Amino acid sequence: MDEFKRIKLDNENESAAEGADMQEHPSFTAVVLAAGSGLRMRSDIKKQFMLLGDVPIVIHSLRAFDLNKNISSTVLVTAEEDLEYAASLCAQYGIKKVREIAEGGDTRFRSVYNGIRSAAAGTDYILIHDGARPLLSQGLIDRCCDFVTGYKACVPAVPVTDTIKVGDKNGYALETLDRSSLWSIQTPQAFSYPLLMDAYDKLFVTIRDYNSDESKITDDGVIVESMSSYRVKLIMGDYFNIKITTPEDIVVAEALYKDLGKSH
């Protein structure tokens, strides 16, 4: 694969020391994605750098992993032009576990691939999280770490509460889906590192040899499902763990943030 730019932070030595103290336990690395352009926010500021409670959105996600006892190190993925700025934010807000900031790719899954390639040596499990989900709880991180050690691949999800209809190209309803079997997928998605890397290697071979439709690759669970024999375990997510995509989402996130305070 093509090379990509990355910045190593001084935190690497500290993370390595922590990893040495916990070498008898599995090693978990978080990959936080913050490489998107955020066009739907209709703002000159990329959504991951917009403020939520006077703190950039992505910093909330990074702090959650900083605070979690299971996570030994974090890789932050940003656009090439944001590498230095992201490094300055980590320093400004005292983020300790980010050992490397990697350049994102032209698609989400290529950004993820750059992130997992930047994981610390000896990583056993990877947690991939959208940097635009700032209300990530310690409980959800813990559940991901607990379940992935047994299932090798798990994603958090919440049961769909709305009625979901399938529509045709003219906007007419075709059918109403049974929502009892529908789940809304969240992050962080957790995988065995060897399993995920093998699935990605097979994915790129498939793209190269068969010119596969990349638009159908919406998350890492899809990659593992289609490129391995492992089934992805759904675990209970968190309805507060919303993804900020539109200006309206900021309003909701602000209200939730004030309600949750620092206890979440």
Contacts in CASP RR format, 6 or more apart in sequence:
PFRMAT RR
TARGET T0000
AUTHOR 0000-0000-0000
METHOD contacts of the structure
MODEL  1
MDEFKRIKLDNENESAAEGADMQEHPSFTAVVLAAGSGLRMRSDIKKQFM
LLGDVPIVIHSLRAFDLNKNISSTVLVTAEEDLEYAASLCAQYGIKKVRE
IAEGGDTRFRSVYNGIRSAAAGTDYILIHDGARPLLSQGLIDRCCDFVTG
YKACVPAVPVTDTIKVGDKNGYALETLDRSSLWSIQTPQAFSYPLLMDAY
DKLFVTIRDYNSDESKITDDGVIVESMSSYRVKLIMGDYFNIKITTPEDI
VVAEALYKDLGKSH
1 113 0 8 1.000
1 117 0 8 1.000
1 204 0 8 1.000
4 102 0 8 1.000
4 103 0 8 1.000
4 104 0 8 1.000
4 105 0 8 1.000
4 114 0 8 1.000
5 80 0 8 1.000
5 83 0 8 1.000
5 102 0 8 1.000
5 103 0 8 1.000
6 83 0 8 1.000
6 100 0 8 1.000
6 101 0 8 1.000
6 102 0 8 1.000
6 103 0 8 1.000
6 114 0 8 1.000
6 118 0 8 1.000
7 83 0 8 1.000
7 84 0 8 1.000
7 87 0 8 1.000
7 100 0 8 1.000
7 101 0 8 1.000
8 99 0 8 1.000
8 100 0 8 1.000
9 87 0 8 1.000
9 90 0 8 1.000
9 98 0 8 1.000
9 99 0 8 1.000
9 100 0 8 1.000
9 101 0 8 1.000
11 73 0 8 1.000
11 90 0 8 1.000
11 95 0 8 1.000
11 96 0 8 1.000
11 97 0 8 1.000
11 98 0 8 1.000
11 99 0 8 1.000
12 73 0 8 1.000
12 99 0 8 1.000
12 100 0 8 1.000
12 120 0 8 1.000
14 96 0 8 1.000
15 72 0 8 1.000
15 73 0 8 1.000
15 96 0 8 1.000
15 97 0 8 1.000
15 99 0 8 1.000
15 120 0 8 1.000
16 120 0 8 1.000
18 72 0 8 1.000
19 27 0 8 1.000
19 72 0 8 1.000
22 72 0 8 1.000
26 124 0 8 1.000
26 125 0 8 1.000
26 145 0 8 1.000
26 149 0 8 1.000
27 72 0 8 1.000
27 120 0 8 1.000
27 122 0 8 1.000
27 123 0 8 1.000
27 124 0 8 1.000
27 125 0 8 1.000
28 70 0 8 1.000
28 71 0 8 1.000
28 72 0 8 1.000
28 123 0 8 1.000
28 124 0 8 1.000
28 125 0 8 1.000
28 126 0 8 1.000
28 127 0 8 1.000
28 145 0 8 1.000
29 71 0 8 1.000
29 72 0 8 1.000
29 73 0 8 1.000
29 74 0 8 1.000
29 75 0 8 1.000
29 119 0 8 1.000
29 120 0 8 1.000
29 123 0 8 1.000
29 125 0 8 1.000
29 126 0 8 1.000
29 127 0 8 1.000
29 193 0 8 1.000
30 65 0 8 1.000
30 71 0 8 1.000
30 73 0 8 1.000
30 74 0 8 1.000
30 75 0 8 1.000
30 97 0 8 1.000
30 126 0 8 1.000
30 127 0 8 1.000
30 128 0 8 1.000
30 129 0 8 1.000
30 188 0 8 1.000
31 74 0 8 1.000
31 75 0 8 1.000
31 77 0 8 1.000
31 112 0 8 1.000
31 115 0 8 1.000
31 116 0 8 1.000
31 118 0 8 1.000
31 119 0 8 1.000
31 126 0 8 1.000
31 127 0 8 1.000
31 128 0 8 1.000
31 129 0 8 1.000
32 58 0 8 1.000
32 61 0 8 1.000
32 62 0 8 1.000
32 65 0 8 1.000
32 74 0 8 1.000
32 75 0 8 1.000
32 76 0 8 1.000
32 77 0 8 1.000
32 129 0 8 1.000
32 130 0 8 1.000
32 131 0 8 1.000
33 77 0 8 1.000
33 108 0 8 1.000
33 111 0 8 1.000
33 112 0 8 1.000
33 128 0 8 1.000
33 129 0 8 1.000
33 130 0 8 1.000
33 131 0 8 1.000
34 48 0 8 1.000
34 58 0 8 1.000
34 61 0 8 1.000
34 76 0 8 1.000
34 77 0 8 1.000
34 78 0 8 1.000
34 82 0 8 1.000
34 86 0 8 1.000
34 131 0 8 1.000
34 132 0 8 1.000
35 77 0 8 1.000
35 78 0 8 1.000
35 79 0 8 1.000
35 82 0 8 1.000
35 103 0 8 1.000
35 104 0 8 1.000
35 105 0 8 1.000
35 111 0 8 1.000
36 46 0 8 1.000
36 47 0 8 1.000
36 48 0 8 1.000
36 79 0 8 1.000
36 111 0 8 1.000
37 46 0 8 1.000
37 79 0 8 1.000
38 46 0 8 1.000
38 47 0 8 1.000
38 245 0 8 1.000
40 245 0 8 1.000
40 246 0 8 1.000
41 47 0 8 1.000
41 50 0 8 1.000
41 244 0 8 1.000
41 245 0 8 1.000
41 246 0 8 1.000
41 247 0 8 1.000
41 250 0 8 1.000
42 247 0 8 1.000
43 50 0 8 1.000
43 247 0 8 1.000
46 79 0 8 1.000
46 82 0 8 1.000
47 57 0 8 1.000
47 132 0 8 1.000
47 244 0 8 1.000
47 245 0 8 1.000
48 56 0 8 1.000
48 57 0 8 1.000
48 58 0 8 1.000
48 78 0 8 1.000
48 131 0 8 1.000
48 132 0 8 1.000
49 56 0 8 1.000
49 57 0 8 1.000
49 58 0 8 1.000
49 82 0 8 1.000
49 85 0 8 1.000
49 89 0 8 1.000
50 56 0 8 1.000
50 57 0 8 1.000
50 244 0 8 1.000
50 250 0 8 1.000
51 57 0 8 1.000
52 60 0 8 1.000
52 134 0 8 1.000
52 244 0 8 1.000
52 250 0 8 1.000
52 253 0 8 1.000
52 254 0 8 1.000
52 257 0 8 1.000
53 254 0 8 1.000
53 257 0 8 1.000
55 93 0 8 1.000
56 89 0 8 1.000
56 93 0 8 1.000
57 131 0 8 1.000
57 132 0 8 1.000
57 134 0 8 1.000
57 244 0 8 1.000
58 76 0 8 1.000
58 86 0 8 1.000
58 89 0 8 1.000
58 131 0 8 1.000
58 132 0 8 1.000
58 134 0 8 1.000
59 89 0 8 1.000
59 93 0 8 1.000
59 95 0 8 1.000
60 134 0 8 1.000
60 135 0 8 1.000
60 136 0 8 1.000
61 129 0 8 1.000
61 130 0 8 1.000
61 131 0 8 1.000
61 132 0 8 1.000
61 133 0 8 1.000
61 134 0 8 1.000
61 136 0 8 1.000
62 74 0 8 1.000
62 76 0 8 1.000
62 90 0 8 1.000
62 93 0 8 1.000
62 95 0 8 1.000
62 97 0 8 1.000
62 98 0 8 1.000
63 93 0 8 1.000
63 95 0 8 1.000
64 136 0 8 1.000
64 137 0 8 1.000
64 138 0 8 1.000
64 141 0 8 1.000
65 71 0 8 1.000
65 74 0 8 1.000
65 97 0 8 1.000
65 127 0 8 1.000
65 129 0 8 1.000
65 141 0 8 1.000
66 74 0 8 1.000
66 95 0 8 1.000
66 96 0 8 1.000
66 97 0 8 1.000
67 138 0 8 1.000
68 138 0 8 1.000
68 141 0 8 1.000
68 142 0 8 1.000
70 141 0 8 1.000
70 142 0 8 1.000
70 145 0 8 1.000
71 97 0 8 1.000
71 127 0 8 1.000
71 141 0 8 1.000
72 97 0 8 1.000
72 120 0 8 1.000
73 97 0 8 1.000
73 98 0 8 1.000
73 99 0 8 1.000
73 119 0 8 1.000
73 120 0 8 1.000
73 123 0 8 1.000
74 95 0 8 1.000
74 97 0 8 1.000
74 98 0 8 1.000
74 99 0 8 1.000
75 98 0 8 1.000
75 99 0 8 1.000
75 100 0 8 1.000
75 101 0 8 1.000
75 102 0 8 1.000
75 115 0 8 1.000
75 116 0 8 1.000
75 118 0 8 1.000
75 119 0 8 1.000
76 86 0 8 1.000
76 90 0 8 1.000
76 98 0 8 1.000
76 100 0 8 1.000
76 101 0 8 1.000
76 102 0 8 1.000
77 101 0 8 1.000
77 102 0 8 1.000
77 103 0 8 1.000
77 104 0 8 1.000
77 111 0 8 1.000
77 112 0 8 1.000
77 114 0 8 1.000
77 115 0 8 1.000
78 85 0 8 1.000
78 86 0 8 1.000
78 101 0 8 1.000
78 102 0 8 1.000
78 103 0 8 1.000
78 104 0 8 1.000
79 103 0 8 1.000
79 104 0 8 1.000
80 103 0 8 1.000
80 104 0 8 1.000
83 101 0 8 1.000
83 103 0 8 1.000
86 101 0 8 1.000
87 101 0 8 1.000
89 95 0 8 1.000
90 98 0 8 1.000
90 101 0 8 1.000
99 120 0 8 1.000
100 118 0 8 1.000
102 114 0 8 1.000
102 115 0 8 1.000
102 117 0 8 1.000
102 118 0 8 1.000
103 114 0 8 1.000
104 110 0 8 1.000
104 111 0 8 1.000
104 114 0 8 1.000
104 115 0 8 1.000
105 111 0 8 1.000
105 114 0 8 1.000
107 214 0 8 1.000
107 217 0 8 1.000
108 217 0 8 1.000
108 218 0 8 1.000
108 219 0 8 1.000
109 200 0 8 1.000
109 203 0 8 1.000
109 214 0 8 1.000
109 217 0 8 1.000
109 220 0 8 1.000
109 223 0 8 1.000
112 128 0 8 1.000
112 200 0 8 1.000
112 220 0 8 1.000
113 200 0 8 1.000
116 126 0 8 1.000
116 128 0 8 1.000
116 193 0 8 1.000
116 196 0 8 1.000
116 197 0 8 1.000
116 200 0 8 1.000
119 126 0 8 1.000
119 193 0 8 1.000
122 193 0 8 1.000
123 193 0 8 1.000
124 192 0 8 1.000
124 193 0 8 1.000
125 145 0 8 1.000
125 148 0 8 1.000
125 149 0 8 1.000
125 190 0 8 1.000
125 191 0 8 1.000
125 192 0 8 1.000
125 193 0 8 1.000
126 190 0 8 1.000
126 191 0 8 1.000
126 192 0 8 1.000
126 193 0 8 1.000
126 196 0 8 1.000
127 141 0 8 1.000
127 144 0 8 1.000
127 145 0 8 1.000
127 148 0 8 1.000
127 188 0 8 1.000
127 189 0 8 1.000
127 190 0 8 1.000
128 187 0 8 1.000
128 188 0 8 1.000
128 189 0 8 1.000
128 190 0 8 1.000
128 191 0 8 1.000
128 220 0 8 1.000
129 136 0 8 1.000
129 187 0 8 1.000
129 188 0 8 1.000
129 189 0 8 1.000
130 187 0 8 1.000
130 243 0 8 1.000
132 243 0 8 1.000
132 244 0 8 1.000
132 245 0 8 1.000
133 186 0 8 1.000
133 187 0 8 1.000
133 241 0 8 1.000
133 242 0 8 1.000
133 243 0 8 1.000
133 244 0 8 1.000
134 244 0 8 1.000
134 253 0 8 1.000
134 257 0 8 1.000
135 238 0 8 1.000
135 240 0 8 1.000
135 241 0 8 1.000
135 242 0 8 1.000
135 253 0 8 1.000
135 256 0 8 1.000
135 257 0 8 1.000
135 260 0 8 1.000
135 264 0 8 1.000
136 188 0 8 1.000
136 238 0 8 1.000
136 241 0 8 1.000
137 238 0 8 1.000
137 240 0 8 1.000
137 241 0 8 1.000
137 264 0 8 1.000
140 156 0 8 1.000
140 188 0 8 1.000
140 237 0 8 1.000
140 238 0 8 1.000
140 241 0 8 1.000
141 188 0 8 1.000
143 156 0 8 1.000
143 235 0 8 1.000
143 236 0 8 1.000
143 237 0 8 1.000
144 154 0 8 1.000
144 156 0 8 1.000
144 188 0 8 1.000
144 189 0 8 1.000
144 190 0 8 1.000
144 235 0 8 1.000
145 190 0 8 1.000
147 154 0 8 1.000
147 190 0 8 1.000
147 233 0 8 1.000
147 235 0 8 1.000
148 154 0 8 1.000
148 190 0 8 1.000
148 191 0 8 1.000
148 192 0 8 1.000
151 233 0 8 1.000
152 191 0 8 1.000
152 192 0 8 1.000
152 195 0 8 1.000
152 230 0 8 1.000
153 190 0 8 1.000
153 191 0 8 1.000
153 192 0 8 1.000
153 195 0 8 1.000
153 196 0 8 1.000
153 221 0 8 1.000
153 224 0 8 1.000
153 228 0 8 1.000
153 230 0 8 1.000
153 231 0 8 1.000
153 232 0 8 1.000
153 233 0 8 1.000
154 189 0 8 1.000
154 190 0 8 1.000
154 191 0 8 1.000
154 232 0 8 1.000
154 233 0 8 1.000
154 234 0 8 1.000
154 235 0 8 1.000
155 185 0 8 1.000
155 186 0 8 1.000
155 187 0 8 1.000
155 189 0 8 1.000
155 190 0 8 1.000
155 219 0 8 1.000
155 220 0 8 1.000
155 221 0 8 1.000
155 232 0 8 1.000
155 233 0 8 1.000
155 234 0 8 1.000
155 235 0 8 1.000
156 185 0 8 1.000
156 186 0 8 1.000
156 187 0 8 1.000
156 188 0 8 1.000
156 189 0 8 1.000
156 234 0 8 1.000
156 235 0 8 1.000
156 236 0 8 1.000
156 237 0 8 1.000
156 238 0 8 1.000
156 241 0 8 1.000
157 183 0 8 1.000
157 184 0 8 1.000
157 185 0 8 1.000
157 186 0 8 1.000
157 234 0 8 1.000
157 235 0 8 1.000
157 236 0 8 1.000
157 237 0 8 1.000
158 183 0 8 1.000
158 184 0 8 1.000
158 186 0 8 1.000
158 236 0 8 1.000
158 237 0 8 1.000
158 238 0 8 1.000
158 239 0 8 1.000
159 179 0 8 1.000
159 180 0 8 1.000
159 182 0 8 1.000
159 183 0 8 1.000
159 184 0 8 1.000
160 179 0 8 1.000
160 182 0 8 1.000
160 183 0 8 1.000
160 184 0 8 1.000
161 179 0 8 1.000
162 179 0 8 1.000
163 176 0 8 1.000
163 179 0 8 1.000
164 176 0 8 1.000
164 177 0 8 1.000
164 179 0 8 1.000
164 182 0 8 1.000
165 173 0 8 1.000
165 174 0 8 1.000
165 175 0 8 1.000
165 176 0 8 1.000
165 177 0 8 1.000
166 173 0 8 1.000
166 174 0 8 1.000
166 175 0 8 1.000
166 176 0 8 1.000
166 177 0 8 1.000
167 173 0 8 1.000
167 174 0 8 1.000
168 174 0 8 1.000
183 234 0 8 1.000
185 219 0 8 1.000
186 237 0 8 1.000
186 238 0 8 1.000
186 241 0 8 1.000
186 243 0 8 1.000
187 219 0 8 1.000
189 219 0 8 1.000
189 220 0 8 1.000
189 221 0 8 1.000
191 220 0 8 1.000
191 221 0 8 1.000
191 224 0 8 1.000
195 224 0 8 1.000
195 228 0 8 1.000
195 230 0 8 1.000
196 220 0 8 1.000
196 223 0 8 1.000
196 224 0 8 1.000
198 227 0 8 1.000
198 228 0 8 1.000
199 223 0 8 1.000
199 224 0 8 1.000
199 227 0 8 1.000
199 228 0 8 1.000
200 223 0 8 1.000
200 227 0 8 1.000
202 227 0 8 1.000
202 228 0 8 1.000
203 217 0 8 1.000
203 223 0 8 1.000
203 226 0 8 1.000
203 227 0 8 1.000
206 212 0 8 1.000
206 227 0 8 1.000
207 214 0 8 1.000
216 222 0 8 1.000
217 223 0 8 1.000
221 232 0 8 1.000
224 230 0 8 1.000
224 232 0 8 1.000
225 231 0 8 1.000
225 232 0 8 1.000
240 256 0 8 1.000
240 260 0 8 1.000
240 264 0 8 1.000
242 249 0 8 1.000
242 252 0 8 1.000
242 253 0 8 1.000
242 256 0 8 1.000
243 249 0 8 1.000
244 250 0 8 1.000
244 253 0 8 1.000
END
